[in-house]
Amino acid sequence: MPGPLFNLSAYIGAIAARRAGTNVAAGIASAWLGLFGPGVMLIYGILPFWGAFRSQPAYRRALPGLNASAVGLVVAAVFQMSFKLRAISPMPDASVVIGIAAFYATHYGVPRFWKNGGVGLDAEGKEFTLAPWKMPAPLAIVSGGVLGLIAWAAGCT
């Protein structure tokens, strides 16, 4: 099954071709090539030289810095988006709390209070704390929406 980028490019190409009065299949093909063509050409253009490039000592010395800079750019983009979204949110404080709770639930997990208060018994009858339940991301998204509705109904800021 094609992914969302394929579907989006096909949709945009069909709409553009229909508005231009041309063949819809040609619009779909041109939009697909415009979206995926540069990446495919880059992969197949660089792939033959990649093995020799990876063995270069300069590349091996630069790789940790390249990885660190890529991670830094992703983190900077996340913070920039977060600050912009907080600025335009009607409930900025509640949104931050919901975001932190969703991250914690998916990354670290939620204590299993619903199973004997989060305590289990081993074979010898000794108590132990149950491992936290890591919430699946789709459930965290739906839960965040429900918490947002509750925050809105409660008049949180």
Secondary structure as GFF3:
##gff-version 3
##sequence-region A 1 157
A	DSSP	alpha_helix	4	20	.	.	.	ID=ss1
A	DSSP	alpha_helix	24	54	.	.	.	ID=ss2
A	DSSP	alpha_helix	57	88	.	.	.	ID=ss3
A	DSSP	alpha_helix	92	107	.	.	.	ID=ss4
A	DSSP	three_ten_helix	116	118	.	.	.	ID=ss5
A	DSSP	beta_strand	119	121	.	.	.	ID=ss6
A	DSSP	beta_strand	127	129	.	.	.	ID=ss7
A	DSSP	alpha_helix	137	154	.	.	.	ID=ss8
###
